[in-house]
Amino acid sequence: MTGEELLQVIEEARASGATVLDLSFKELTAIPGLNELNKLK
């Protein structure tokens, strides 16, 4: 998953009101959007 794809997934989760996002099977080597993930609280 690219950084851009990850940011899109995060944005979709935020827009849907999600408070949890399971990224365990996305083969991530970095998390370029960590600040965006924090906004899901």
Contacts in CASP RR format, 6 or more apart in sequence:
PFRMAT RR
TARGET T0000
AUTHOR 0000-0000-0000
METHOD contacts of the structure
MODEL  1
MTGEELLQVIEEARASGATVLDLSFKELTAIPGLNELNKLK
1 9 0 8 1.000
1 26 0 8 1.000
1 27 0 8 1.000
1 28 0 8 1.000
3 30 0 8 1.000
3 32 0 8 1.000
3 33 0 8 1.000
6 23 0 8 1.000
6 26 0 8 1.000
6 28 0 8 1.000
6 31 0 8 1.000
6 32 0 8 1.000
6 33 0 8 1.000
7 32 0 8 1.000
7 33 0 8 1.000
7 36 0 8 1.000
9 21 0 8 1.000
9 23 0 8 1.000
9 26 0 8 1.000
10 21 0 8 1.000
10 33 0 8 1.000
10 36 0 8 1.000
10 37 0 8 1.000
10 40 0 8 1.000
11 36 0 8 1.000
13 21 0 8 1.000
13 40 0 8 1.000
14 36 0 8 1.000
14 39 0 8 1.000
14 40 0 8 1.000
17 40 0 8 1.000
18 40 0 8 1.000
19 40 0 8 1.000
19 41 0 8 1.000
20 40 0 8 1.000
21 37 0 8 1.000
21 40 0 8 1.000
31 37 0 8 1.000
END
